[in-house]
Amino acid sequence: MAGSTLKDLCVCGPKILLPFLGGAVAALIAVYADWAIFKRRAGPAGKGNEKQEKEKGGLSLDALPSEVKLLICAGGIYASYLTFGVLQEQIFKYRGPQGERFTATLFLLWVQCLVNALFALAFMLAGSRSSQKIPLFNFGLTGTSYILAMLFSNEALKYVSYPTQALGKSCKMVPVMLFGVLIRGKKYRPIEYFCVFLVTLGITMFQLYGGKKKGGHGGGKVEEGDSLYGVLLLLLSLVMDGVTGAVQDKLKTICRPTVHEFMFYTNMAGVLVCSVLVLPTGQFVQGTRFCLEHPALFSTMAWLSLTSALGQNFIFLTIKYFDALVLTTVTTTRKFFTILVSVVMYGHALNSKQWLAVLLVFCGLSGEVYDKYEKKKAQRAKTALEGKKK
């Protein structure tokens, strides 16, 4: 890509449209199929409640059935971050006339957090805000852990192979569940632990037994160069993921922030953390100078920031209407479903072990959906019984 022009980095071509549509299709097929399979198990009791909610809430998202909310959230996350991944790759593959490339990763993260915060602030000023006091310490904690999780994960790539990093991050559901128990005292039923185990095992197998890539290394094999320090960084990243999920769930119960308050305060904390890192390292000056010297990169970076902001809207919507474990399930399975879409669209082959992994993931996701419907059904039956007693 030496001497790339603005035309080369245009975001309206098939490289953007295909992953965007692929994300939406993956969400519609994978998520809605699970909800549809077990929808009947909820029984007729749910229809009356949903009707009442719609009458109270009009056309608000609160009035929509849970399965529709999940479709919106998962579809938005998949589509936004599939597009985000393509744009990010364009930025790091960009080469100037003399072969110079963009390396200021902290600066890019700082820009994303700033745009996310400004995007959320605009909606906060235009819409309603929570009447309760905002616990800034907790938001600072979740923003810090959210940034550190990404930094530890990116830093780990210097010491471990990409497949090792991908395998480690595929286990993210485990620390989210663990810290939910440790920090919030949350209780999970045995079937929930089992479903998380199935999904984690399935994704790990899918990565581990992937086809061979360039250089002859297996898609998921751990290379000899993987160091203990790199593995430690991966573990720290997973710990930060767990802390982020647990604190976000806690915030949802203690102050009930709006989606954009959640997004604003979390990203403002991220801006502060990134500022502490980006200024002393010189990456702020380095990144700004590179963008000024290569204006063709502005378009891609602007679209990257926009897709990041849109994606975060869906992330915090998921936290509001569901919980951190559901969000982690969606984000962890995103790459998995992307590969499945590519299999359907381009005829790529999967080996028998990968098909077994696919089966495990779908069994785990279906089990989660089934369990949530059973709990919802029991809760509605209990509410109806209490109503009759009154």
Secondary structure by P-SEA (a helix, b strand, c coil): ccccccccccccccccaaaaaaaaaaaaaaaaaaaaaccccccaaaaaaaaaaaaacccccccccaaaaaaaaaaaaaaaaaaaaaaaaaaaaccccccccccaaaaaaaaaaaaaaaaaaaaaaabbbbccccaaaaaaaaaaaaaaaaaaaaaacccccaaaaaaaaaaaaaaaaaaaaacccccccaaaaaaaaaaaaaaaaaaaaccccccccccccccccccaaaaaaaaaaaaaaaaaaaaaaaaaccccccaaaaaaaaaaaaaaaaaacccccaaaaaaaaaaaacccaaaaaaaaaaaaaaaaaaaaaaaaaccaaaaaaaaaaaaaaaaaaaaaaccccccaaaaaaaaaaaaaaaaaaaaaaaaaaaaaaaaaaaaaac
